[in-house]
Every structure is written in C-alpha cells, then in structure tokens.
Amino acid sequence: MSLGIDLVPKKVCSLDCVYCEVGKTTKLTLERMEYIRYDRVISELEQCLKGTPRIDFITFSGSGEPTLNSRIGDVLTWIKTHYPGLRTAILTNGTLLSDPEVRESILAADVILPSLDAASQKVFERINRPTAELDVAACIQGVMDLRKEFTGEVWLEVLFLKGFNDSKDELDLLKTAIKNIDPDRVQLNTLDRPGVVADLIPLSVQDLQDIREYWNMPNVEIIALPQDRSAIESYDGDVESAILETIARRPCTLEDLHAFLGIHTNEINKYLGTLEAKGQITSVTLDRGVFFTAT
C-alpha cells in the first residue's frame, strides 16, 4: 500500500521515453528547481497522514523525474523526522545520479528503484530519448556510485520493447551493467498501457522468462502482470467501477479520466491495464491521443 508523492508537474523529465504511460515529455530538462513547492507538499502530507492510514511505503514518483525537484531531500527528511516508521521509496530514471548532490539528497530513503532500459548510447537514445547532454555510460556509473554510498535496497527496473532493447548484443551489455551495479533486485517489465509512440510491441511473458534464463542471475524477477493486480489488497473495486462507468458513457483518454475522477494518472493506469487484460475495455489511438472504450 503506497502513498505517492509527485514533485514535478506533468510532464517534466530528463527523458522522453517512447513507452511512457504518463504521456509525452513537455519539458525535457536537467534543470533542478522547486517545481512543486515544499510547503505545499508538506501541507498535503500532513493532511494525508494525520489519520494514521495503513501505508507500507511513501513513494516518490509521479508525472516526471522526482530528483529534478531540488527539495526532494528536504521532503524525505521531513518524513523520516515525523514518521520514522514509514518506509520510503524513490522511483527514478537514474539520469541525475551522476551528480553527487542528487545522490546525497536521497540517501535517507529505504528503497531506490532506478530504471535502466539500455546500456548502449544508440539504444538509449532510441528508447529513452534523453536530453542532448546525457550519456548512458555516465548514467550507469551514477547508479554504481549510488550503490556504493546507499545503505538501503536498490531495485533496478528494466523495461523491454520488441525490436528496441531485446537483441543479444544489448542483453549482453545490460547484463554487464547490472553485474557492475549489483542491485538487490532486477525487475523485468514490458509495455502495459499504450505509450507515446504508436505500434510498440511488448514482450511476452515467455520472452521475459527467456531473458531471465539467459542472464542466469538469481535476483532477477518478472513483476506482476496486469491481470494479477486485482488480487492485490490495495486494488480498489470502487475505483475500477468508477472508471468503467465513465468509459461506458463515452470514450475517454487518460487525461479525460483524470479530469472527471480526480485520480492521479499513474493510479488510473494501474486499473486500465487490468481492465484491458480482462477484456472489459479496449484502446484506440486517435488524433487527440489514446481513447479507452467499454467492450
């Protein structure tokens, strides 16, 4: 059960990944600043936590890259000071971890989950579409440096797309990078919801299992499939029903559902993946984006 903290507006990021379910990056940048003001974040946290809800993690993620917010360390310190019993996780694309100041700001977290989808510059630029200044070797070194300095757990996520980063050469380079990083876990993932670019092809479960066997590393796992999510305790049937009822009235984009229901787009995406896997909705790409309709 995770409470998410979104420290940047949609969609401020250092990458413009072809598969991003949040949407196209509107501000591609490495500039760190106080995108969402610290006082506002703390005020909302106080409201959410005053009733002492049952939460396993407070997770920094959201609409873009959370380490771009220059005060992420201050928010993390506030949580650890006022709620030391709550675990904290940071979902990051890892591109700013080459900066010692960024690494220092997040060392108080319990779990850090960097992503690494490519180990060659060519594939990095094709799948992640980074800012011009970013070099994948420097990004990998940044995660390696974090691993040496960080006393918590590092879970590395690799998202695969057919024809992008699943070649033998890229798999070999990724394996070498992962062994150098030495994370506690490696989580294999693939496309769940439609991304920014049309006609992307996800890997099958068997494809992911083949990669895990090819790498032959004990800490590699395949994360939960969309159809399995409804069995998770935090899955909310009322939210699912609200999404279905809204889509039944008219086809909606992710942004439409966010506007109608007031639920964060990342949260809505979890339910869309499950509903589509169960055959209750379908998606179609039109000029204004990806629309979801009831089946």
C-alpha positions in Angstrom: 0.0 0.0 0.0 1.8 3.1 -1.3 1.2 6.8 -0.9 2.6 8.6 -3.9 4.3 11.9 -3.9 4.5 13.8 -7.2 7.2 16.5 -7.0 7.1 17.7 -10.6 4.3 18.8 -13.0 3.2 16.7 -15.9 5.5 16.1 -17.8 8.9 17.4 -16.6 11.6 14.9 -17.2 15.1 14.3 -18.4 13.8 11.6 -20.7 11.0 11.3 -23.3 10.7 7.5 -23.3 8.7 6.1 -26.2 6.7 3.8 -23.9 5.8 6.4 -21.2 2.2 5.8 -20.0 2.0 9.3 -18.5 2.5 10.9 -21.9 5.0 12.9 -24.0 7.5 14.9 -22.1 6.5 18.6 -22.2 9.7 19.9 -20.6 12.8 17.9 -21.4 15.4 19.2 -19.0 18.2 18.5 -16.5 17.4 21.7 -14.6 16.7 21.1 -10.9 14.4 23.5 -9.2 11.5 23.6 -6.7 8.9 22.6 -9.3 6.2 21.7 -6.7 6.8 23.9 -3.6 8.0 22.2 -0.4 5.4 23.9 1.8 2.5 22.6 -0.4 3.9 19.1 -0.4 4.3 19.1 3.4 0.8 20.5 3.9 -0.8 17.7 1.8 1.3 15.1 3.6 0.1 16.3 7.0 -3.5 16.1 5.8 -3.0 12.6 4.4 -1.1 11.2 7.3 -2.9 12.7 10.3 -5.4 9.9 10.3 -2.5 7.4 10.5 -3.7 5.3 7.5 -2.1 1.9 6.9 0.7 2.6 4.5 3.6 0.3 3.6 5.5 2.9 1.6 5.6 6.6 0.8 6.8 6.6 -2.9 8.4 9.4 -4.8 7.3 9.0 -8.4 4.5 10.7 -10.4 4.4 12.8 -13.6 8.1 13.0 -14.3 11.5 12.6 -12.8 11.3 13.3 -9.0 15.0 14.0 -8.5 14.6 17.1 -10.7 12.9 18.7 -7.7 15.7 20.4 -5.8 14.0 19.9 -2.4 13.4 16.2 -2.6 15.9 15.7 0.2 14.0 18.1 2.4 10.7 16.3 1.9 12.4 13.0 2.6 14.0 14.4 5.8 10.6 15.7 7.0 9.0 12.2 6.5 11.8 10.5 8.3 11.7 13.0 11.2 7.9 13.0 11.7 7.1 9.4 10.6 10.2 7.3 11.1 8.2 4.1 11.0 7.1 4.6 7.4 9.3 3.2 4.6 10.2 5.4 1.7 10.8 4.5 -1.9 12.1 6.6 -4.8 11.3 5.7 -8.4 13.9 7.4 -10.6 15.1 7.1 -14.2 18.6 7.3 -12.7 19.8 10.0 -15.1 20.7 12.5 -12.4 22.6 10.1 -10.1 25.9 11.1 -11.6 25.5 14.3 -9.6 26.9 13.7 -6.0 24.5 16.3 -4.7 21.5 14.4 -6.0 22.8 11.1 -4.6 23.3 12.7 -1.2 19.8 14.1 -1.1 18.1 10.7 -1.4 20.4 8.5 0.8 17.8 8.6 3.7 15.3 6.5 1.6 14.7 2.9 2.3 14.5 1.7 -1.3 15.6 3.3 -4.5 14.4 2.0 -7.8 16.4 3.3 -10.8 15.5 2.2 -14.3 17.9 1.1 -16.9 16.5 0.2 -20.3 19.7 0.4 -22.4 23.4 0.0 -22.0 24.5 1.4 -25.4 24.1 5.0 -26.4 22.3 4.2 -29.6 19.6 2.2 -27.9 19.4 4.7 -25.0 18.7 7.5 -27.5 16.1 5.4 -29.4 14.1 4.1 -26.5 14.6 6.8 -23.8 15.1 9.9 -26.0 17.2 11.8 -23.4 18.3 15.4 -23.2 21.3 16.0 -25.5 23.7 16.2 -22.6 23.0 12.7 -21.2 25.4 9.8 -21.8 24.3 6.3 -20.9 27.7 5.3 -19.6 27.6 8.2 -17.1 24.1 7.3 -16.1 25.2 3.7 -15.3 28.2 5.0 -13.4 25.9 7.2 -11.4 23.8 4.2 -10.3 27.0 2.3 -9.5 28.1 5.2 -7.3 24.7 5.3 -5.6 25.0 1.6 -4.9 28.3 2.1 -3.1 27.0 5.0 -1.0 23.5 3.9 -0.2 22.8 1.6 2.7 19.2 0.7 1.7 18.0 -1.6 -1.1 18.4 -0.9 -4.8 15.8 -2.5 -7.1 16.7 -2.0 -10.8 13.9 -2.0 -13.3 14.4 -2.8 -17.0 11.5 -2.3 -19.4 11.7 -4.2 -22.7 10.2 -3.5 -26.0 10.3 -5.8 -29.0 12.9 -4.6 -31.5 14.3 -1.9 -29.3 16.4 -3.4 -26.5 15.9 -7.1 -26.7 18.8 -8.0 -29.1 21.5 -10.4 -27.9 24.1 -7.6 -28.1 22.0 -5.2 -25.9 21.1 -8.0 -23.5 24.9 -8.8 -23.0 25.7 -5.1 -22.4 22.8 -4.8 -20.0 23.9 -7.9 -18.1 27.4 -6.5 -17.7 26.0 -3.2 -16.4 23.7 -4.9 -14.0 26.5 -7.0 -12.6 28.6 -3.9 -12.1 25.7 -2.1 -10.3 25.0 -5.2 -8.2 21.4 -4.3 -7.2 19.4 -6.2 -4.6 16.7 -7.0 -7.2 16.3 -6.7 -11.0 12.7 -6.3 -12.1 11.8 -7.1 -15.7 8.9 -5.3 -17.2 7.3 -4.6 -20.6 4.7 -2.4 -22.1 1.4 -2.4 -20.2 -0.5 0.7 -21.5 -0.1 2.5 -24.8 3.0 4.6 -24.9 3.9 7.9 -26.6 4.8 6.2 -29.9 2.3 4.1 -31.8 2.6 0.4 -32.6 5.1 -0.5 -29.8 5.2 -4.2 -29.2 5.5 -5.6 -25.7 7.5 -8.7 -24.9 5.5 -11.8 -23.9 5.9 -13.5 -20.5 7.8 -16.2 -22.2 10.2 -13.6 -23.7 10.8 -12.2 -20.3 11.4 -15.6 -18.8 13.8 -16.3 -21.6 15.8 -13.2 -20.8 15.8 -14.1 -17.1 17.2 -17.6 -18.0 19.7 -16.1 -20.5 21.1 -13.8 -17.8 21.2 -16.5 -15.2 21.3 -14.2 -12.3 19.5 -15.2 -9.0 17.9 -11.8 -8.2 16.0 -11.3 -11.5 12.2 -11.3 -11.3 9.3 -10.6 -13.6 6.9 -8.1 -11.9 3.1 -8.6 -11.6 1.1 -8.9 -14.7 -2.0 -6.6 -15.2 -4.5 -9.4 -14.8 -3.0 -10.3 -11.4 -3.3 -6.8 -9.9 -7.0 -7.2 -8.8 -5.8 -9.8 -6.3 -3.6 -7.2 -4.6 -5.1 -5.9 -1.3 -4.7 -2.2 -2.3 -6.7 -2.7 -5.5 -9.9 -0.7 -5.1 -13.0 -2.1 -6.7 -14.8 1.2 -6.3 -12.2 3.0 -8.4 -12.4 0.3 -11.1 -16.2 0.7 -11.2 -15.9 4.5 -11.5 -13.5 4.1 -14.4 -15.8 1.6 -16.1 -18.9 3.7 -15.6 -17.2 6.8 -17.0 -15.9 5.0 -20.1 -19.3 3.3 -20.6 -20.8 6.8 -21.1 -18.2 8.0 -23.6 -14.7 7.0 -24.8 -12.1 8.7 -22.7 -8.4 9.4 -22.8 -6.2 9.1 -19.7 -6.4 12.8 -19.2 -10.2 12.8 -19.5 -10.4 10.2 -16.7 -8.1 12.2 -14.6 -10.2 15.3 -15.1 -13.5 13.5 -14.4 -12.4 11.4 -11.4 -9.7 13.5 -9.8 -7.4 10.5 -9.5 -3.7 10.7 -10.5 -2.9 9.4 -13.9 -0.4 6.9 -12.6 -3.1 5.3 -10.4 -5.6 5.2 -13.2 -3.1 3.5 -15.4 -2.9 0.5 -13.0 -6.7 -0.1 -13.4 -6.7 0.5 -17.2 -4.1 -2.3 -17.6 -6.1 -4.7 -15.5 -9.4 -3.8 -17.3 -7.9 -4.3 -20.7 -6.2 -7.5 -19.7 -9.7 -8.8 -18.6 -11.2 -7.7 -21.9 -13.5 -5.2 -20.3 -12.1 -2.2 -22.2 -10.2 -1.6 -25.4 -8.0 1.2 -26.6 -7.7 3.0 -29.9 -5.3 5.7 -31.0 -6.8 8.9 -32.5 -5.6 12.4 -33.2 -6.1 13.5 -29.6 -4.4 10.5 -28.1 -5.3 7.0 -26.9 -9.0 6.6 -26.1 -10.5 3.8 -24.0 -13.9 2.3 -24.7 -16.0 -0.3 -23.0 -16.3 -3.7 -24.7 
